[in-house]
Amino acid sequence: MKRRFPLLLVFILGILGIMPYFVPHGVYQNFDNGLRNDFIRILSAFAIILGLVSLMRVHHDKIKRKRENWQYSYVLIVGFAVSGVIGLLGGIEGEMFLPTTIAGFHFDIQTLYLNIMVPLGSTMFALLAFFMASASYRAFRARSLESSLLLSAAFVIMIGVLPLADKISTHLPSFAQWIMDIPNVAAKRGITFGIALGGIATSLKIILGIERSWLGGKE
Amino acid sequence: MTFFFLAGLFALAPPTDVHAFDTPNDGGGAVTIRWHISPDDETIEGYEIYRSEGGGDFELVGFVGSGRTSYEDDTDDSKEYVYKVAALQNSQTAYSEPTPPVHSKSQWFDTTSANLLIGVIIFCSMILYFINQAKKGKVLHIRKISGLDAVDEAVGRATEMGRPILYSMGIGLVDYIATIASFNILGEIAKKTGQFETSLIVPTSDPVVYTVAREIVKESYTTIGRPDLFNQDNVYFVTDSQFAYAAAVDGVMLREKPAANFFIGYFKAESLILAETGASTGAIQIAGTDQVTQLPFFVTACDFTLIGEELYAASAYISKEPLLLGAIKGEDLGKVVIFTALTIASLIGILTRFPVLSLFE
C-alpha cells in the first residue's frame, strides 16, 4: 500500500496533466489551473518551511562542529534572521508597521534585494567570462580529428563575425553564418527530437509505474 | 438628380458576406467575425466592428486595418450577439448587413491537436510493444553510453579515496522533465553509494525538489537494506537564487573536495561555473542536461556528458531493468520513424518543390 498509493496518485495526476493539451473547455482548464497553480503553491509553502529548517540545521551543525569556513554560517544565519524580520514586519517596500528608513537610509526588502542580491548575482555571472576562456582553451586544443574540426569551425566563426572578416574574404562572413545556420542548427534539432521523444517515454514510464527509481526502485 | 446619381456612383462600398461564428477549438469566450473585403479596400482606412448584445444598440468593439478579413471578439458565453462590419474612409462609413445571432461556447476537444494526439498514441504504442517484448524475456541490445558506464568508476573512485560524491540537480523546478529524469538517476546513484558506504551530498535549489530528493535518497538506502546510512544533513536546500546556488555548490566542491561530481538536471548559465570549478578540484565529472545551449559547456568541462535523450535513458541503463530498456528501444524506433519521415518529406520537397510541411500545419 505504501508504494501502490503514490503509483496510483501519479497515474491519475499524470493522465489529468496530459488532458489540458487536448481539452480546451473552460471547466477543465480552470480545474487544471487550480491543480497546477493553487495546489503547487500550497505544496511549495509547506516545502519551503522544510527547506529552511534543513538549511538552518546544516549551518547550525557546521558551527557546532567548527567545520571549514564555519564563520560564514553566522553570516547566513544573521542574514536570514534580519531579512526575515524586515520582510515579515516591514513588507516588501516598507509598507508595513516596521520602519525601514532611518535618516534617509532605506533597508526594506526590495532595496536590500536590489543592492545586495542583484550585484552579488551579477558578480557570479561575470565570472563566467573567465571560466569560458579557460574552458575554450581546453576545448580548442587540437588533440584529435574531432577537436581539430571544432577548432577550425570556432576559428572561422570567430573571425567571420568580426568587421575585419570582409577584408580577408568576402565569403568569410557568409561561411561563418552558414556554419551557424546549417550544421549547428541541424545538430541542435537532432538533439531536440531525442529530448522530445525521451520526455514522452519518461513520462509514460512514470505514469504507468514502470519507472520506479524515484520510489527507491522495485521492491 | 445629378447629385444623387454621382453620390451613388462614388458611395463607399461595405464589406460583404459578413458572418460570425463561435471560435473553434477554444475554451469559449470568443466569436470570430469574417468578411470579404470592400471593393474600396485599397482606399479605406480599415474596418470597424460593431456588436449588438441581446437585440440592443450596436456599439463599436474593434478596428482592423484595410486588407484584413477577420476579427476575434471577446464575448460572454451566456449572451447572444449580432455583428456588423463597417468600411471606414475619412468620416464616411459603409455598414454591412447584420449577421445572424451567434453565441460562443467551450469545446471539449481541440481538433487542431488531433495529429499530435495520434502521433503520441503511435509513439506510446511502440514503447509499450517493446516493454511487452522485454516482459516476455526478449534480450534487448542498448548501445554503450560511456557517461553511464563511468558511474561505477566514479563511485568506486570516491570510495577508494574516502571522499564524498556531489550530486547537483541544477535549478529546475520539480515539474521539469529534466528534474524528473534526474530524480530517477539520483535513486540509482544513491543505491550504488549506499552499497559502497560512500557519502552522497545533494544540495538543491528548490524546496519541493529538496523534499522529493531527500525521500528518494532515503528510499534508495532503505531498498538496499541500509536505512542507517541516510544522513539528512547531506541532502539539503540551499537557495532558489541561480548564482547564489552556483556559489554554494562551488563552495561545497572546494571545501569537501568530492571525488565525483554529478551535474544532472536543468541547468542554465551556472553550468560552466559549476563544471569548471569541479574540474579545478580534479574530480571525475559526469553531466547531463536537456538544455541544448548548456551542453557545449558540459562537454568541454566534464569527463562525460549525457546528451539530450541519454539523460532520460540513464536510469534504465544503470538499473539494467528489462522493462525500462524496452522503453528505450521504443524511443529509438520513434527516432527512426521521425528521421525517415523527415528524409522522405525533404526529398519530395527538394525534387518536386511541393510544400510537404504545409500538410502538417
Interface residues (C-beta under 8 A of the other chain):
Chain A: Y21 F22 V23 P24 H25 G26 V27 Y28 Q29 I40 L43 S44 A47 I48 L50 G51 L52 S54 L55 R57 V58 D61 R67 E68 N69 M117 L120 G121 T123 M124 F125 L127 L128 F131 M132 S134 A135 S136 R138 A139 K188 I191 T192 F193 G194 I195 L197 G198 G199 I200 A201 T202 S203 L204 K205 I206 I210 E211 S213 W214 L215 G216 G217 K218 E219
Chain B: N25 D26 G27 G28 G29 D77 S106 Q107 W108 F109 D110 S113 L116 L117 V120 F123 C124 I127 L128 I131 D175 I177 I180 A181 F183 N184 I185 L186 G187 E188 K191 T204 D206 P207 V208 Y210 T211 V212 R214 I216 K218 E219 S220 T222 T223 Q232 D233 V235 Y236 F237 V238 S241 Q242 F243 A244 A246 A247 G251 R255 A269 E270 L272 I273 A275 E276 D290 V292 L295 P296 F297 V299 T300 A301 I307 G308 E309 L311 Y312 A313 S315 A316 S319 E321 L323 L324 A327 I328 G330 E331 G334 K335 I338
